[in-house]
Amino acid sequence: MWNLGPVEGPLKPRAPVRSLLLVLAAVMVLALISLLIGASDLSPASLLSPQDGSQATRILVVSRIPRTVALVLAGMAMAVAGLIMQMLTQNRFVEPSTAGTVESAGLGLLTVTLFAPDLPVFGKMLVAAGFALAGTALFLRILRLVPLRSVLTVPLVGIMLGGIISAITTFFAYRFDLMQSLNAWTTGDFSGVLRGRYELLWVTFGLTLLAYLAADRLTLAGTGRDFSTNLGLRYRSVVSFGLVIVSMVTATVVVTVGMMPFLGLIVPNVVSMMIGDNMRRALPRVAVMGAGLVLVCDVIGRVVYYPYEVPIGTIMGVVGSALFLVLLLKGRGRFA
């Protein structure tokens, strides 16, 4: 049962707004830290130095700023995609990596690499988005045929479907000597992000804005087909719109930086426990906290084995699984 939050008086909204501003300030501090951390010295002194200033400025403009912007955009988009999927499936354990969406996008990338390797990056993103949409639609179709006796059945179905798709992808990648490319798609890594190699992620920012504009309809769709239809909502159209957003976001992130597990699972649940499930209220907080979690994992990955770097997908898997277990143990009644 979805909790839409308590009815608030005229003075109540100030506290949520204040908390959002605090989180936003924390994310800005993390972004500044992300700009300054790395193998190359990029302290304020080096930027102002007459000898090293030009080189430091070049590193800042070509590498650090694009990387930080990519971290923020990818974190916002994947967290919002997880929120949309949880709304549409009415299940808190669902996100792109537990519904076969990410694996389907990887299969699309492999297909386009085999048959149209010279296709522009935007074209590869569209093909991957089409495969992701087909995989997500197949997941929803299977859910209609399977008796859902437990809340865990939905993610288990998605994980099994993703495993099958991943096995097919791995077989053909091994057959055509593309395992290295496949590993790059399935492991989130921002070390190769430079100016000119991340701009596709701005598409996810536009998709996030579209999700916010349709937040009320998506919230209503999350109450179920019968109830929302009785209120005059075009349920199929809203669900299709939400799935297109999720598929395009997933494909764009996978094409650009690879997969980031647990992000779309943890952040929406944390926000839901804080303010409820009204999507218009939750979406800005989900987006900001998603960016913050990615920045935290990126900073950890760059300092834990300095000057070398641990891929953010690995850090996200460890941190995300630990946070998920904490949420599961503290909110067993809520997830039941």
C-alpha positions in Angstrom: 0.0 0.0 0.0 1.5 3.3 -1.0 1.9 6.0 1.7 1.1 9.4 0.2 2.2 11.1 3.3 0.3 13.0 6.0 -2.0 15.9 5.3 0.1 19.0 6.1 -1.0 22.4 7.4 0.1 25.7 5.9 3.2 25.9 8.0 4.4 22.3 7.6 6.1 22.4 4.1 8.9 24.7 5.4 10.7 21.8 7.1 10.8 19.6 3.9 12.0 22.6 1.9 14.7 23.3 4.5 15.9 19.7 4.4 16.0 19.7 0.6 18.2 22.9 0.7 20.5 21.2 3.2 20.9 18.1 1.0 21.5 20.4 -2.0 24.2 22.2 -0.1 25.9 18.9 0.9 25.8 17.8 -2.8 27.5 21.1 -3.8 30.2 20.5 -1.2 30.7 16.9 -2.5 30.9 18.2 -6.1 33.7 20.7 -5.1 35.6 17.8 -3.4 35.2 15.7 -6.5 36.7 18.5 -8.6 39.8 18.7 -6.4 40.5 15.0 -5.9 42.6 13.1 -8.4 46.0 11.9 -9.4 46.9 15.4 -10.7 47.4 18.2 -8.2 44.4 20.6 -8.6 44.5 22.7 -5.4 43.5 26.4 -5.4 47.2 27.2 -5.1 48.0 25.3 -8.3 45.2 27.0 -10.2 46.6 30.5 -9.2 50.2 29.6 -9.7 51.9 31.5 -12.7 53.9 28.4 -13.6 51.3 25.6 -13.3 48.1 27.6 -13.6 47.5 27.0 -17.3 48.0 23.2 -17.0 45.8 23.0 -13.9 43.1 25.0 -15.6 43.2 22.7 -18.6 42.8 19.7 -16.4 39.9 21.4 -14.6 38.0 22.3 -17.9 38.8 19.1 -19.9 38.5 16.4 -17.2 37.3 17.4 -13.7 34.3 19.6 -14.6 32.9 17.1 -17.2 33.4 14.2 -14.8 31.6 15.9 -12.0 28.8 17.0 -14.2 28.5 13.5 -15.6 28.4 12.1 -12.0 25.6 14.5 -11.0 23.5 13.8 -14.2 23.9 10.1 -14.1 23.1 9.9 -10.4 20.0 12.1 -10.7 18.6 10.2 -13.7 19.1 6.6 -12.4 17.6 7.4 -9.0 14.5 9.0 -10.7 14.3 6.0 -13.1 14.2 3.7 -10.0 11.4 5.8 -8.5 9.3 5.6 -11.7 9.7 1.8 -11.9 8.7 1.4 -8.2 5.7 3.5 -8.8 4.5 1.7 -11.9 5.1 -1.8 -10.5 3.9 -1.0 -7.0 7.0 -2.7 -5.6 9.9 -1.2 -3.7 12.4 -3.8 -4.8 12.3 -2.9 -8.5 14.8 -0.8 -10.3 16.4 -1.0 -13.8 19.0 -3.5 -12.6 16.4 -5.8 -11.0 13.9 -5.8 -14.0 16.1 -6.8 -16.9 16.2 -3.2 -18.2 20.0 -2.8 -17.9 20.8 -6.2 -19.3 18.5 -5.5 -22.3 20.3 -2.2 -22.9 23.6 -4.2 -22.9 22.2 -6.6 -25.4 21.2 -3.7 -27.6 24.7 -2.3 -27.5 26.2 -5.6 -28.4 23.7 -5.9 -31.3 24.5 -2.5 -32.7 28.3 -3.1 -32.3 28.0 -6.3 -34.3 25.8 -5.0 -37.1 26.4 -1.3 -37.2 29.7 -0.5 -35.5 30.0 2.9 -37.2 26.7 4.2 -35.9 27.0 7.5 -34.0 26.7 7.4 -30.2 23.2 8.9 -30.3 22.1 6.1 -32.7 23.6 3.5 -30.4 21.7 5.1 -27.5 18.4 4.8 -29.4 19.0 1.2 -30.3 19.9 0.4 -26.7 16.8 2.3 -25.5 14.6 0.2 -27.8 16.0 -3.0 -26.4 15.7 -1.7 -22.9 12.0 -0.8 -23.5 11.4 -4.3 -25.0 13.0 -6.0 -22.1 11.0 -4.0 -19.5 7.8 -4.6 -21.4 8.6 -8.3 -21.4 9.2 -8.1 -17.6 5.8 -6.5 -17.0 4.2 -9.1 -19.3 5.6 -11.9 -17.3 4.4 -10.3 -14.1 0.8 -10.5 -15.4 1.2 -14.2 -15.9 2.9 -15.1 -12.7 0.9 -15.3 -9.4 2.5 -12.7 -7.1 2.1 -14.3 -3.7 5.1 -12.4 -2.2 6.6 -8.9 -2.6 9.9 -10.7 -3.4 8.4 -12.5 -6.4 8.6 -9.3 -8.6 12.4 -8.6 -8.2 13.1 -12.4 -8.4 11.4 -12.5 -11.8 13.3 -9.5 -12.9 16.6 -10.9 -11.7 16.0 -14.2 -13.5 15.0 -12.4 -16.7 18.1 -10.2 -16.5 20.2 -13.3 -15.9 18.9 -15.0 -19.1 19.4 -11.9 -21.2 22.9 -11.4 -19.7 23.8 -15.0 -20.5 22.7 -14.5 -24.1 24.7 -11.3 -24.3 27.8 -12.9 -22.8 27.6 -15.9 -25.2 27.7 -13.7 -28.3 30.2 -11.3 -26.8 32.6 -14.2 -26.2 31.8 -15.7 -29.6 32.8 -12.4 -31.4 35.6 -11.4 -29.0 33.8 -8.4 -27.5 34.1 -9.4 -23.8 36.2 -6.3 -23.0 33.5 -4.0 -24.5 30.8 -5.9 -22.5 32.7 -5.4 -19.3 32.9 -1.7 -19.9 29.1 -1.5 -20.4 28.3 -3.5 -17.2 30.8 -1.8 -14.9 30.2 1.9 -14.0 33.4 3.8 -14.6 33.8 7.6 -14.9 37.6 7.6 -15.3 37.3 8.0 -19.1 34.9 10.9 -19.0 36.3 13.9 -20.7 34.9 17.0 -22.5 33.2 15.8 -25.6 32.5 12.3 -24.2 29.7 12.9 -21.7 27.4 15.4 -23.3 24.9 12.7 -24.2 24.0 12.6 -20.5 22.2 16.0 -20.8 19.5 13.9 -22.5 18.8 12.4 -19.1 18.4 15.8 -17.5 15.6 16.6 -20.0 14.0 13.2 -19.3 14.1 14.0 -15.5 12.3 17.2 -16.1 9.7 15.4 -18.2 9.2 13.0 -15.3 8.7 15.9 -12.9 6.1 17.4 -15.2 4.2 14.1 -15.3 4.7 13.4 -11.6 1.0 13.6 -10.6 0.0 11.2 -13.4 2.7 8.8 -12.5 1.7 8.9 -8.8 -1.9 8.2 -9.8 -0.8 5.3 -12.0 1.0 3.9 -9.0 -2.4 3.3 -7.3 -3.3 0.6 -9.8 -5.0 0.2 -13.1 -8.6 0.0 -11.9 -8.5 2.9 -9.4 -6.6 5.3 -11.8 -8.8 4.4 -14.7 -11.9 5.2 -12.7 -10.5 8.7 -12.0 -10.1 9.3 -15.7 -6.4 8.6 -16.2 -5.2 7.0 -19.4 -3.4 4.3 -17.6 -1.7 2.6 -20.6 -0.4 5.9 -22.0 1.0 7.0 -18.6 2.7 3.6 -18.0 4.1 3.6 -21.6 5.4 7.2 -21.1 7.1 6.2 -17.8 8.7 3.1 -19.4 10.1 5.2 -22.3 11.7 7.5 -19.8 13.2 4.7 -17.8 14.5 2.9 -20.9 16.1 6.0 -22.4 17.7 7.0 -19.2 19.1 3.5 -18.7 20.4 3.3 -22.2 22.0 6.7 -22.1 23.8 6.0 -18.8 25.0 2.5 -19.9 26.3 3.8 -23.2 28.2 6.7 -21.6 29.5 5.4 -18.3 28.2 1.8 -17.7 25.9 0.3 -15.1 25.4 1.5 -11.5 23.6 -1.1 -9.3 21.3 -0.3 -6.4 21.2 3.4 -7.0 17.5 3.4 -8.2 16.7 1.0 -5.3 18.2 2.7 -2.3 17.5 6.4 -2.9 13.7 6.2 -3.6 13.2 4.1 -0.5 15.1 6.5 1.7 13.1 9.4 0.4 9.9 7.5 0.8 10.6 6.7 4.4 11.2 10.5 5.0 8.3 12.2 3.2 6.0 9.5 1.7 5.3 8.6 -1.9 3.8 11.6 -3.6 6.1 11.8 -6.6 6.0 15.5 -7.1 7.3 16.0 -3.6 9.7 13.1 -3.7 11.3 13.5 -7.2 13.5 16.6 -6.4 14.8 14.9 -3.3 15.4 11.6 -5.1 17.3 13.4 -7.8 19.5 15.4 -5.4 20.2 12.4 -3.1 21.0 10.2 -6.1 23.6 12.7 -7.3 25.0 12.9 -3.7 25.3 9.1 -3.4 27.1 8.8 -6.7 29.5 11.6 -5.7 30.2 9.9 -2.3 31.0 6.6 -4.1 33.2 8.4 -6.6 35.2 10.1 -3.9 35.6 6.8 -2.0 36.7 5.1 -5.2 39.4 7.7 -5.9 40.9 7.8 -2.3 40.7 4.2 -1.2 43.6 3.1 -3.4 45.1 6.5 -4.3 46.5 7.4 -6.9 44.7 4.4 -8.6 40.9 4.4 -9.0 38.3 1.8 -8.1 35.4 1.8 -10.6 32.3 3.5 -9.2 30.2 0.5 -10.1 32.2 -1.6 -7.6 31.9 0.9 -4.8 28.2 1.4 -5.6 27.6 -2.3 -5.3 29.3 -2.6 -1.9 27.8 0.6 -0.4 24.4 0.0 -2.0 24.1 -3.6 -0.8 25.0 -2.5 2.7 22.4 0.3 2.7 19.8 -2.0 1.3 20.3 -4.5 4.1 20.0 -1.7 6.7 16.8 -0.5 5.1 15.4 -4.0 4.8 16.1 -4.8 8.5 14.8 -1.5 9.8 11.7 -1.5 7.7 10.6 -5.2 7.5 7.0 -4.3 8.2 7.0 -1.5 5.6 8.3 -3.8 2.8 5.9 -6.6 3.6 
